[in-house]
Amino acid sequence: MTLKRGSVTSSELRVQVADGTLSMSVSDDGTPKIESDGHEVGASTALASMRYRLRVLGGKLDMRRNEAGGSVLTASMPLDARSGH
C-alpha cells in the first residue's frame, strides 16, 4: 500500500494485538493531509474503501493529525473478523 504524503522524512508502523483486537497505526512527519477536526483533505477513494472494508469486519479506520507534526492513520479490527462484531 502506498499513501501519497507530502515532504515525509520519517514514518513509523506499529502493530499491536490486545484484548482480541488487531491494531495498526502508521505515522509520519509530513505535511498533514487532514483538517484539525479530523476530516481528510481531498479524501481519496482508497481511504473510503479501506474504511468501508474494516467496518464490514467490525473494525474502524481513523486519520488524525500527529501532535508532533504529520498524520497518523490507525486501523483496528477484531481478530475474529468473521463474526462482524
Long-range contacts (C-beta under 8 A, 24 or more apart in sequence): 3-73, 5-30, 5-31, 5-33, 5-70, 5-71, 6-30, 6-31, 6-33, 7-31, 8-70, 17-79, 20-78, 20-79, 20-80, 21-76, 21-77, 21-78, 21-79, 22-76, 22-77, 22-78, 22-79, 23-74, 23-75, 23-76, 24-74, 24-75, 24-76, 25-72, 25-73, 25-74, 25-75, 26-72, 26-73, 27-66, 27-70, 27-71, 27-72, 27-73, 28-66, 28-70, 28-71, 29-66, 29-68, 29-69, 29-70, 30-70, 30-71, 31-70, 32-65, 32-66, 32-69, 32-70, 32-71, 33-71, 34-63, 34-64, 34-65, 34-71, 36-65, 38-62, 38-63, 38-64, 50-75, 56-84, 57-81, 57-84, 58-83, 58-84, 58-85
